[in-house]
Amino acid sequence: MARAGLADAARVARWADAVLGPGRDSATDDGKATLSDATAERAARELGLTVEQVRADWDTARLAGLVEVHGDSARPGWRLRAWDRDDSAVLRGWVALFDAWSLAHPEPAGHEPAAVAEVVSAMPQVLSFLQLSAGPVPVPQLLDLLEQRVTELRTERCEIPYGPEAEPPRPAEPAADAPLAPLLDWALHALAAVGALTCGDGQATLTPLGNWAVWVKLEQICVAAQSPAGNIEQSAEAMLRGCAQLRPNAARAEYRAWLAARPVGSAVTELLAAARGEDALLRGLAFEALRVVGAPAEPDVRAVLDEPTLRPYALLWLAEHDGADPEDAHEVLTREEATWLWVDTAAAVADHGEAPLLVRHLESAVQPTVPMLLDEVRAVGHPRTVQVLVALAAAHPDPALAKAVRRAAFQVHTGGD
């Protein structure tokens, strides 16, 4: 069902990929991935569609992640690349469209924005009721539920007055008394248009696909509620710090709960922002969390390959994502990248670990001897090189080796040979 619902959007996205690739004519003209008139007309001619159909399918492709906007251009999304081989990519694309139903089919003109926003916020409860009902539900019953939920939302926004003479709050929105029936009708038909439900004879029924999507959303809420360390509402950086002392399985459970509570795109952006910080431990943990995200993170991870600080982590992530054994993934790194990663990991151990761990970290270096390691560490230019070498010298029990490491640290610090 998901493939059928997105087939037209995938067709237009594939056409754009083939005809409007790098070095060819631009597909958009406004920096927002909206098709230019010339491009829409050309697609309509070559695909045997109307211009309106092309634009509608293109918008669906963007909302489903078959087309992604990067800066001032659009390019094929990972879901389009995985369309033929990965059913989960198709399902994820449809769920993205399901989540964006109010954008895919904007509300009719003449309604107060506040009322529209209230209905959009209240529809998850309506959909949950449909899912629990497991069959057709009369529209008047859904309208009663919608009105109750909207009333709750308005009550939650009211400020509690202080002082003995404070008057009860008065509704501030001109939309407070607006009838909700027309907006419910819009919402139901918009959800029907994306394939989540059917409407007819004064009733609404979830489709099997819609039923599955609502069940998944409810499951995500349950997962989020089971956060073992209680970091769901924290920023990515605070969440990662909270996971630093957890065992791997417990940390992954925390990552899943944190991710379930927010949109994937914003979560990935926040994790990469945390990875760009000065704390090397958070950098490594951020990419562990991105491994839990999986395929949806691929475009963003690939986009940071040009950032020296993140490149080694991104290369390992992509290698594992493409099927490489985690123990062999390091083979994708150059010697310089592997050395940079060794220093970065050593910085994390020096800041957050114990001295014996730093000593054992020597064994993970790609260089066969300590002198070779020191030469390449000095050359790689990591900003934490001096601190790492000083910490290693202080921790190592071999006086001769500790002396050589201290000498290397001094040379890096002074810029000498």
C-alpha positions as CSV (number, residue, x, y, z in Angstrom):
1,M,0.0,0.0,0.0
2,A,2.8,2.4,0.8
3,R,4.5,1.7,-2.5
4,A,1.2,2.3,-4.4
5,G,0.5,5.5,-2.5
6,L,4.0,6.9,-3.2
7,A,4.4,5.5,-6.8
8,D,3.6,8.7,-8.6
9,A,5.8,10.8,-6.3
10,A,8.7,8.3,-6.8
11,R,8.2,8.5,-10.6
12,V,8.6,12.3,-10.6
13,A,11.6,12.1,-8.2
14,R,13.3,9.5,-10.5
15,W,12.6,11.7,-13.5
16,A,14.2,14.7,-11.8
17,D,17.2,12.5,-10.7
18,A,17.8,11.4,-14.3
19,V,17.2,14.6,-16.1
20,L,18.2,17.3,-13.6
21,G,21.3,15.9,-12.0
22,P,24.6,17.8,-11.4
23,G,25.7,19.8,-14.4
24,R,22.2,19.9,-15.9
25,D,19.4,22.4,-15.7
26,S,18.2,23.5,-12.3
27,A,15.0,21.8,-11.0
28,T,14.1,24.7,-8.7
29,D,14.2,28.5,-8.8
30,D,13.5,29.7,-5.2
31,G,16.0,28.0,-2.9
32,K,13.1,26.0,-1.4
33,A,13.0,23.1,-3.9
34,T,9.8,24.4,-5.6
35,L,9.8,23.3,-9.3
36,S,10.4,26.2,-11.7
37,D,7.6,26.7,-14.3
38,A,9.9,25.5,-17.1
39,T,10.9,22.3,-15.2
40,A,7.3,21.5,-14.3
41,E,6.2,21.9,-17.9
42,R,9.0,19.7,-19.2
43,A,8.2,17.0,-16.7
44,A,4.6,17.1,-17.6
45,R,5.4,16.7,-21.3
46,E,7.8,13.8,-20.8
47,L,5.8,12.0,-18.2
48,G,2.4,12.5,-19.8
49,L,1.0,14.4,-16.8
50,T,-0.5,17.8,-16.2
51,V,1.6,20.5,-14.6
52,E,-0.6,20.4,-11.6
53,Q,-0.1,16.6,-11.2
54,V,3.7,17.1,-11.5
55,R,3.7,19.8,-8.8
56,A,1.5,17.7,-6.5
57,D,3.7,14.6,-6.9
58,W,6.9,16.7,-6.4
59,D,5.5,18.1,-3.2
60,T,4.6,14.6,-2.0
61,A,8.1,13.5,-2.9
62,R,9.6,16.2,-0.8
63,L,7.4,15.5,2.2
64,A,8.1,11.8,2.0
65,G,11.9,12.3,1.8
66,L,12.2,11.0,-1.7
67,V,13.6,14.4,-2.5
68,E,15.7,16.3,0.0
69,V,16.4,20.0,0.2
70,H,20.0,21.0,0.9
71,G,20.8,24.7,0.9
72,D,19.5,26.1,-2.3
73,S,19.1,22.8,-4.2
74,A,17.2,19.6,-4.2
75,R,18.6,16.1,-4.5
76,P,17.4,12.5,-4.3
77,G,16.8,11.3,-0.8
78,W,18.1,8.0,0.6
79,R,14.6,6.6,0.5
80,L,14.5,7.0,-3.3
81,R,17.9,5.3,-3.6
82,A,16.7,2.4,-1.4
83,W,13.2,2.2,-3.0
84,D,13.7,-1.0,-4.9
85,R,15.6,-2.9,-2.2
86,D,14.3,-1.7,1.1
87,D,10.6,-1.9,2.1
88,S,11.4,-0.2,5.4
89,A,12.5,2.9,3.4
90,V,9.2,3.0,1.6
91,L,7.3,2.7,4.9
92,R,9.4,5.4,6.5
93,G,8.6,7.6,3.5
94,W,4.9,7.0,3.9
95,V,5.0,7.7,7.6
96,A,6.8,11.0,6.9
97,L,3.9,11.9,4.5
98,F,1.4,10.8,7.1
99,D,3.1,13.0,9.7
100,A,2.9,15.9,7.2
101,W,-0.8,15.4,6.2
102,S,-1.7,19.1,7.0
103,L,1.1,20.3,4.7
104,A,0.3,17.9,2.0
105,H,-3.3,19.2,1.8
106,P,-3.4,22.7,3.3
107,E,-6.6,23.8,5.0
108,P,-9.2,25.7,3.0
109,A,-9.1,29.5,3.1
110,G,-11.1,31.5,5.6
111,H,-10.2,29.7,8.8
112,E,-8.5,31.2,11.7
113,P,-4.8,30.0,12.0
114,A,-5.3,29.4,15.7
115,A,-8.3,27.1,15.1
116,V,-6.4,25.2,12.4
117,A,-3.4,24.7,14.7
118,E,-5.7,23.4,17.5
119,V,-7.3,20.8,15.2
120,V,-3.9,19.6,13.9
121,S,-2.7,19.3,17.6
122,A,-5.9,17.4,18.5
123,M,-6.0,14.9,15.6
124,P,-3.5,12.4,17.1
125,Q,-6.1,11.7,19.8
126,V,-8.8,11.3,17.2
127,L,-6.6,8.9,15.3
128,S,-5.9,6.9,18.4
129,F,-9.6,6.6,19.0
130,L,-10.1,5.3,15.5
131,Q,-7.3,2.8,16.0
132,L,-8.8,1.5,19.3
133,S,-12.2,1.3,17.7
134,A,-10.9,-1.1,15.0
135,G,-13.7,-0.2,12.6
136,P,-15.9,2.6,11.3
137,V,-16.7,5.5,13.6
138,P,-19.5,8.0,12.9
139,V,-18.1,11.5,12.1
140,P,-20.4,13.2,14.8
141,Q,-18.7,11.0,17.4
142,L,-15.3,12.1,16.1
143,L,-16.5,15.7,16.2
144,D,-17.4,15.4,19.9
145,L,-14.0,14.0,20.7
146,L,-12.3,16.7,18.7
147,E,-14.2,19.5,20.5
148,Q,-13.3,18.0,23.9
149,R,-9.6,17.8,23.0
150,V,-9.6,21.4,21.6
151,T,-11.3,22.6,24.8
152,E,-8.6,20.8,26.8
153,L,-5.8,22.5,24.7
154,R,-7.4,25.9,25.3
155,T,-7.7,25.3,29.0
156,E,-4.0,24.2,29.2
157,R,-3.0,27.5,27.7
158,C,-4.9,29.7,30.1
159,E,-2.8,31.3,32.8
160,I,-4.0,30.7,36.4
161,P,-4.8,34.2,37.9
162,Y,-3.1,35.3,41.0
163,G,-4.6,37.3,43.8
164,P,-8.0,37.3,45.5
165,E,-9.6,39.7,43.0
166,A,-8.2,38.2,39.8
167,E,-10.9,37.6,37.2
168,P,-11.2,34.3,35.4
169,P,-9.2,34.3,32.1
170,R,-11.1,35.2,29.0
171,P,-10.4,33.4,25.7
172,A,-8.0,35.5,23.7
173,E,-8.4,33.8,20.4
174,P,-11.0,35.0,17.9
175,A,-11.2,31.3,16.8
176,A,-12.4,30.1,20.2
177,D,-16.0,29.9,19.1
178,A,-15.4,28.9,15.5
179,P,-17.2,25.7,14.5
180,L,-14.9,22.8,14.2
181,A,-17.0,20.6,11.9
182,P,-15.5,22.1,8.6
183,L,-12.0,21.7,9.9
184,L,-12.6,18.1,11.0
185,D,-14.0,17.5,7.5
186,W,-10.8,18.9,6.0
187,A,-8.6,16.9,8.3
188,L,-10.4,13.6,7.6
189,H,-10.2,14.1,3.8
190,A,-6.6,15.2,4.0
191,L,-5.7,12.0,5.9
192,A,-7.7,10.0,3.4
193,A,-5.8,11.6,0.6
194,V,-2.5,10.4,2.0
195,G,-4.0,6.9,2.5
196,A,-4.4,6.8,6.3
197,L,-8.2,6.5,6.4
198,T,-11.4,6.2,4.3
199,C,-14.4,8.5,4.6
200,G,-17.9,7.7,3.4
201,D,-21.5,7.5,4.6
202,G,-20.8,9.7,7.5
203,Q,-18.1,7.4,8.9
204,A,-14.3,7.3,9.0
205,T,-12.2,4.1,9.1
206,L,-8.4,3.7,9.3
207,T,-6.9,1.8,6.5
208,P,-4.5,-1.1,7.3
209,L,-1.6,1.3,6.6
210,G,-3.1,4.0,8.8
211,N,-3.8,1.6,11.6
212,W,-0.2,0.4,11.5
213,A,1.1,4.0,11.5
214,V,-1.0,5.0,14.5
215,W,0.1,1.8,16.3
216,V,3.8,2.6,15.6
217,K,3.3,6.1,17.0
218,L,1.7,4.7,20.2
219,E,4.5,2.3,20.5
220,Q,7.1,5.1,20.2
221,I,5.3,7.0,23.0
222,C,5.5,3.8,25.2
223,V,9.2,3.5,24.4
224,A,9.8,7.1,25.3
225,A,8.0,6.6,28.6
226,Q,10.3,3.8,29.5
227,S,13.5,5.8,29.4
228,P,15.8,4.2,32.0
229,A,17.8,7.3,32.8
230,G,15.1,9.9,32.4
231,N,16.9,12.0,29.7
232,I,14.1,12.2,27.2
233,E,13.5,16.0,27.6
234,Q,17.2,16.8,27.7
235,S,19.2,18.3,24.9
236,A,21.4,15.9,22.9
237,E,24.5,17.0,24.7
238,A,22.9,16.5,28.1
239,M,21.4,13.2,27.1
240,L,24.8,11.9,25.9
241,R,26.5,13.0,29.1
242,G,23.8,11.1,31.0
243,C,24.6,8.0,29.0
244,A,28.4,8.2,29.4
245,Q,28.4,6.0,32.5
246,L,25.8,3.5,31.2
247,R,26.6,0.1,29.8
248,P,26.3,-0.2,26.0
249,N,22.9,-1.9,26.0
250,A,21.4,0.5,28.6
251,A,22.8,3.5,26.6
252,R,21.2,2.2,23.4
253,A,17.9,1.9,25.2
254,E,18.3,5.5,26.3
255,Y,19.1,6.6,22.7
256,R,16.0,4.8,21.4
257,A,13.8,6.5,24.0
258,W,15.3,9.9,23.3
259,L,14.9,9.5,19.5
260,A,11.3,8.2,19.8
261,A,10.3,11.5,21.5
262,R,11.4,13.8,18.7
263,P,11.4,14.1,14.8
264,V,14.3,12.1,13.3
265,G,15.6,15.1,11.3
266,S,15.9,17.5,14.2
267,A,17.4,14.7,16.4
268,V,20.1,13.9,13.9
269,T,20.9,17.6,13.6
270,E,21.2,18.0,17.3
271,L,23.4,14.9,17.7
272,L,25.8,16.2,15.0
273,A,25.9,19.6,16.7
274,A,26.9,17.9,20.0
275,A,29.6,15.9,18.1
276,R,31.1,19.2,16.9
277,G,31.9,20.3,20.4
278,E,35.2,20.1,22.2
279,D,34.4,17.0,24.2
280,A,35.7,13.9,22.3
281,L,33.6,11.6,24.5
282,L,30.4,13.2,23.3
283,R,31.6,12.9,19.7
284,G,31.9,9.2,20.0
285,L,28.6,8.8,21.8
286,A,26.8,10.9,19.3
287,F,27.8,8.6,16.5
288,E,26.7,5.6,18.6
289,A,23.3,7.3,18.9
290,L,23.3,7.8,15.2
291,R,23.9,4.1,14.7
292,V,20.6,3.6,16.5
293,V,19.0,6.1,14.0
294,G,20.2,4.0,11.1
295,A,19.5,4.8,7.4
296,P,17.6,8.1,7.9
297,A,20.8,9.6,9.2
298,E,22.8,8.7,6.2
299,P,22.5,12.0,4.2
300,D,23.4,14.1,7.2
301,V,26.4,11.8,8.1
302,R,27.6,11.9,4.5
303,A,27.3,15.7,4.5
304,V,29.9,16.0,7.3
305,L,32.7,14.1,5.5
306,D,34.3,17.4,4.7
307,E,34.6,18.3,8.4
308,P,38.0,17.1,9.7
309,T,36.7,16.7,13.2
310,L,33.9,14.4,12.2
311,R,35.3,12.7,9.1
312,P,36.8,9.6,10.7
313,Y,33.6,9.0,12.7
314,A,31.4,9.5,9.7
315,L,33.6,7.2,7.5
316,L,33.3,4.4,10.1
317,W,29.5,5.0,10.4
318,L,29.0,4.8,6.7
319,A,31.2,1.7,6.3
320,E,29.1,-0.1,9.0
321,H,25.9,1.2,7.5
322,D,27.0,-0.3,4.1
323,G,27.5,-3.7,5.7
324,A,31.1,-3.7,6.8
325,D,31.9,-5.7,9.9
326,P,32.5,-3.2,12.8
327,E,35.9,-4.9,13.5
328,D,37.0,-4.3,9.8
329,A,35.4,-0.9,9.3
330,H,38.6,0.9,10.3
331,E,40.1,-0.2,7.0
332,V,38.2,2.7,5.3
333,L,40.4,5.2,7.1
334,T,43.7,6.5,5.9
335,R,46.6,6.2,8.2
336,E,46.3,9.9,9.0
337,E,42.6,9.7,9.7
338,A,43.2,6.6,11.9
339,T,45.9,8.5,13.9
340,W,43.6,11.5,14.3
341,L,40.8,9.2,15.6
342,W,43.3,7.6,18.0
343,V,44.2,11.0,19.5
344,D,40.6,12.0,19.7
345,T,39.6,8.8,21.5
346,A,42.6,9.2,23.8
347,A,41.4,12.7,24.6
348,A,38.0,11.2,25.6
349,V,39.8,8.6,27.8
350,A,42.1,11.2,29.4
351,D,39.1,13.5,30.2
352,H,36.7,10.8,31.4
353,G,38.5,7.5,32.0
354,E,41.1,6.1,34.3
355,A,44.9,6.0,33.7
356,P,45.1,2.3,33.0
357,L,42.6,2.7,30.2
358,L,44.8,5.3,28.5
359,V,47.8,3.0,28.7
360,R,45.8,0.2,27.2
361,H,44.7,2.6,24.4
362,L,48.2,2.4,23.1
363,E,47.4,-1.1,21.9
364,S,44.7,0.2,19.5
365,A,47.1,2.4,17.5
366,V,47.8,1.4,13.9
367,Q,51.5,2.1,14.2
368,P,53.6,-0.9,15.1
369,T,56.0,1.0,17.5
370,V,55.6,3.9,19.9
371,P,58.2,6.0,18.2
372,M,56.3,5.7,14.9
373,L,53.1,6.5,16.7
374,L,54.6,9.6,18.3
375,D,56.0,10.9,15.0
376,E,52.6,10.5,13.3
377,V,50.6,11.9,16.3
378,R,52.8,15.0,16.1
379,A,52.2,15.4,12.4
380,V,48.4,14.9,12.5
381,G,47.7,18.2,14.2
382,H,45.0,17.3,16.6
383,P,44.3,20.2,18.9
384,R,44.4,18.0,22.0
385,T,47.7,16.3,21.1
386,V,49.8,17.9,23.9
387,Q,47.2,17.2,26.6
388,V,46.9,13.6,25.4
389,L,50.7,13.0,25.4
390,V,51.1,14.6,28.8
391,A,48.4,12.4,30.3
392,L,49.8,9.3,28.7
393,A,53.3,10.1,30.0
394,A,51.9,10.6,33.5
395,A,50.0,7.3,33.3
396,H,52.5,5.0,31.8
397,P,54.6,2.8,34.2
398,D,57.6,2.5,31.9
399,P,59.9,5.4,32.8
400,A,61.8,5.3,29.4
401,L,58.6,5.3,27.4
402,A,57.0,8.0,29.6
403,K,60.1,10.2,29.0
404,A,59.9,9.8,25.2
405,V,56.2,10.7,25.3
406,R,56.9,13.8,27.5
407,R,59.6,14.9,25.0
408,A,57.1,14.5,22.1
409,A,54.6,16.6,24.1
410,F,57.2,19.3,24.7
411,Q,58.1,19.3,21.0
412,V,54.5,19.7,19.9
413,H,54.0,22.5,22.4
414,T,57.0,24.4,21.3
415,G,56.8,23.6,17.7
416,G,60.3,22.1,17.7
417,D,61.7,18.9,16.2
